[in-house]
Amino acid sequence: MHIEFRHLRTIKAIHDTGGLARAADSLNITQSALSHQIKGIEDQAGVELFVRRSKPLKLSSAGMKLLAAAERILPQVAELEAEFAGLVSGKSGRLHIAIECHACFEWLFPVLEQFRKAWPEVDVDIRPGLAFDALPALRREEVDLVVSSDPEELPETDFTPLFDYEPVFVAAAQHPLAQKTVIEAQDFVGQTLITYPVDRTRLDVFTQLLIPAKVEPAAIRQVELTAVILMLVASNRGVAVLPDWVVRQVRYSSDYVTRPLSGPDGARGVTRRLYAATRSEDTARPFMAHLIRLARQEAVKLQRP
């Protein structure tokens, strides 16, 4: 038995209108064509779908079963068609984000709040990229965007710049290193370094300064929250290196100071860039492009002192 969507629409139209002529008009086909459809499906099923010579036309018990299927299936098909239309028009879709920058949660949430209002039909979720390999997950389509400061040459993957930032040294105002104008790798010898609870290969202080100089601090203390890191630093329990915009955004105290780091070539200051990594086919999707624009706009606010 071969039932098509048009058969389901036909049986529902006849039931809803109560007659062949009105059903044919609602379906924009001739009454003759409608009669042929009914005969064709009855021949396939081997049963009558209507109680003949009844006015208005009534469904048989077999016809009622087909109507029940139509009322169950057709709304699902309509919902699927609407979803596909939304995907084609760019109004709906999935946006699962992985973040390789621990501090970026505080920057990203205001962006997503604006995005949610503009794109209510897009399914948004966040996965901490620090817990898994985010870029391979992007290529496997497990996530749709990765916030990263480490671009790679990957096929069919775009790294769109979001904003530049400077990792800065943070210490208590009374700490001896607060007297220096620029902090070098050797200055971390003997220090307790307070960091986020992530692998050192994800931390700028290691990748940009300590690992190249082969310097190891005396101790590493891992803390989840930026505000707690700054509280411990202000209490002279250790030193930290944080993005400059984070220190500006989460300033609860004047008991600590910031200093630039010495770059690999000895220059004052280290500049890093944050990127949005996306699959090339998705980069130009309307909602993806809008999210990146919102992220850049929010970044402008972060740069303000």
LINBELRA-V827601 format. One record per residue. N is the residue number from 1. OMEGA is omega as a letter, one per 20 degrees, with the letter a starting at -180 (* if undefined). D_CENTER is the distance of its C-alpha to the mean C-alpha in Angstrom with 2 decimals. Layout:
# LINBELRA-V827601
n=<N;N>
omega=<OMEGA;OMEGA>
d_center=<D_CENTER;D_CENTER>
This chain:
# LINBELRA-V827601
n=<1;2;3;4;5;6;7;8;9;10;11;12;13;14;15;16;17;18;19;20;21;22;23;24;25;26;27;28;29;30;31;32;33;34;35;36;37;38;39;40;41;42;43;44;45;46;47;48;49;50;51;52;53;54;55;56;57;58;59;60;61;62;63;64;65;66;67;68;69;70;71;72;73;74;75;76;77;78;79;80;81;82;83;84;85;86;87;88;89;90;91;92;93;94;95;96;97;98;99;100;101;102;103;104;105;106;107;108;109;110;111;112;113;114;115;116;117;118;119;120;121;122;123;124;125;126;127;128;129;130;131;132;133;134;135;136;137;138;139;140;141;142;143;144;145;146;147;148;149;150;151;152;153;154;155;156;157;158;159;160;161;162;163;164;165;166;167;168;169;170;171;172;173;174;175;176;177;178;179;180;181;182;183;184;185;186;187;188;189;190;191;192;193;194;195;196;197;198;199;200;201;202;203;204;205;206;207;208;209;210;211;212;213;214;215;216;217;218;219;220;221;222;223;224;225;226;227;228;229;230;231;232;233;234;235;236;237;238;239;240;241;242;243;244;245;246;247;248;249;250;251;252;253;254;255;256;257;258;259;260;261;262;263;264;265;266;267;268;269;270;271;272;273;274;275;276;277;278;279;280;281;282;283;284;285;286;287;288;289;290;291;292;293;294;295;296;297;298;299;300;301;302;303;304;305>
omega=<a;r;r;r;a;r;r;r;r;a;r;a;r;r;a;a;r;r;a;a;a;r;r;r;a;a;r;r;r;r;r;r;r;r;r;r;a;a;a;a;r;r;r;a;a;r;r;a;a;r;a;r;r;r;i;a;a;r;r;r;r;r;r;r;r;r;r;r;r;a;r;a;a;r;r;r;r;r;r;r;r;r;r;r;r;r;a;a;a;a;a;a;a;r;r;a;r;a;r;a;a;a;a;r;a;r;a;a;r;r;a;r;r;a;a;a;a;a;a;a;r;r;a;r;a;r;r;a;a;a;a;r;a;a;r;r;r;a;r;r;r;r;a;r;r;r;a;r;a;r;r;r;a;r;r;r;r;r;a;a;r;r;r;r;a;r;a;r;r;r;r;a;a;a;a;a;r;r;a;r;r;a;a;a;a;a;a;r;r;a;r;a;a;a;r;a;r;r;a;r;r;a;a;a;r;a;a;a;a;a;r;a;a;r;r;r;a;a;r;r;a;a;a;a;r;a;r;r;a;r;r;r;r;r;r;r;a;r;a;r;a;r;a;a;r;a;r;a;a;a;r;a;r;a;r;a;r;r;r;r;r;r;a;r;r;r;a;r;r;r;r;a;r;a;r;r;a;r;a;a;a;a;a;r;a;a;r;r;r;r;a;r;r;a;r;r;r;r;r;r;a;a;a;r;*>
d_center=<44.00;41.53;39.77;37.63;35.31;38.17;40.46;38.22;37.94;41.72;42.64;40.46;41.88;45.44;44.85;43.28;45.97;48.92;50.44;50.13;50.90;48.31;45.67;46.49;46.09;42.66;41.52;43.21;45.46;49.23;50.85;52.41;49.08;47.79;50.92;50.45;46.90;48.26;51.16;48.93;46.68;49.73;51.41;48.41;48.14;51.90;51.81;52.31;49.35;51.52;54.70;57.06;59.30;57.30;56.63;53.90;52.55;51.30;49.09;50.74;49.31;47.73;46.38;44.85;43.00;41.59;40.71;38.81;36.79;36.19;35.04;32.59;31.28;31.29;28.78;26.35;26.98;26.57;23.20;22.09;23.57;21.78;18.38;19.33;20.64;17.40;15.63;18.58;18.58;14.87;14.81;12.68;10.28;7.22;3.56;3.06;3.15;6.95;9.37;12.89;14.31;15.51;16.61;13.40;12.36;15.19;14.11;10.42;11.27;13.60;11.20;8.82;12.22;13.38;10.45;10.93;14.57;14.35;12.15;13.17;12.97;9.28;8.00;5.15;5.28;5.80;8.27;10.91;11.40;14.97;15.76;15.45;15.58;12.07;13.35;15.38;12.56;10.76;14.16;14.61;11.56;10.49;7.02;5.95;5.69;8.00;9.63;13.21;16.79;18.28;18.00;19.68;21.54;19.59;20.44;18.25;15.63;15.26;15.02;14.84;16.56;15.16;18.17;21.04;22.10;25.14;25.38;28.40;30.88;31.32;34.58;36.87;39.17;42.17;40.79;43.04;40.23;39.55;42.70;41.26;39.74;37.57;36.39;37.05;36.06;39.50;39.00;36.65;39.54;40.67;37.68;35.29;31.80;29.19;25.65;22.33;22.50;21.03;22.85;24.93;23.53;20.31;22.51;23.88;27.26;27.86;26.46;27.98;31.14;32.36;31.75;33.37;36.24;36.56;36.67;35.83;35.79;38.14;35.44;31.69;30.46;26.84;25.39;22.01;22.09;22.71;25.28;27.20;27.27;28.82;31.20;32.45;32.90;34.79;36.96;37.78;36.39;34.76;32.95;29.34;27.35;24.30;22.48;24.78;22.28;21.56;25.33;25.75;23.10;24.44;28.15;30.15;33.31;35.60;36.86;34.85;34.76;32.54;33.88;32.59;32.46;34.76;33.06;34.03;36.78;38.00;36.55;35.48;31.74;28.74;25.97;22.50;19.61;15.89;13.85;10.53;11.00;10.15;12.42;15.25;15.34;11.91;12.46;14.77;13.06;13.76;10.51;8.94;12.25;12.29;9.23;11.03;14.23;13.27;12.27;15.65;17.47;16.45;17.55;20.91;21.44;20.84;23.64;26.13;28.66>
